[in-house]
């Protein structure tokens, strides 16, 4: 999730194992430790744009890296806190703060190497958005109350609410998936692969992406907390094929290797951007949940096969797009387009 939420969760987890007179130092330590895993974003290369996405949420988010991550946090904090706390207690708070960094990210849709080095699978449970204000505010309230009241029970209550919120996300995911499967059946489609993801900041509006034959179908599904469901049918695009779409490209070229790397990262959900014939996008993500315009992709220049493909974001946050998104989230649209 976002770095603020990671810090807040780390702080609350440290509060849960701290005594009354350790609350402040535990909170600080947990917050710092909670964001250490996301330092992998600093792994970049101007010569190889895809290096960043390959190593983000990689080894530093593994369950087996937790003891090492706690040591890194300890080494960063010990010079400043050595006169105020023992090394064993500081390590405990670092361990607690770091412990769920990878798990929290695995609850989102980006994909996390949670079992590295024993598995290179990107685990994404798709039950909460990368940014969710309800979840973040709940942790913030818990953190502040924990500092003021100084009882461990406050952290337990906040963590219990967070777990319940995740459970609500899981139930919403199952409902949205069921609606999406029914839609595919009504179309007479056989789903080859399927992914359903929460949209930004809520558990009501979901993005459904599935593959039927050689096409990728994108739809938005709204499932209310108490009311029924609503479908906003979206676009369909032909799935990208290296052999068919770039038949003259040397398979041993740098560009070919980059396309394969991006295909692995995108879990095979690749297609040309409907608005650009030089962009191969990850169809799992878009600003609008029923749009086939990708949120990110790589720029293809077949005239330069030995150069790395640039990796770009394509954010359209215009008033028109924001209005469409909120109308769908609130169930105001009766049909598509809104």
Order of alpha helices (4+ residues) and beta strands (2+ residues): alpha-alpha-alpha-alpha-alpha-alpha-alpha-alpha-beta-beta-beta-beta-alpha-alpha-beta-beta-beta-beta-alpha
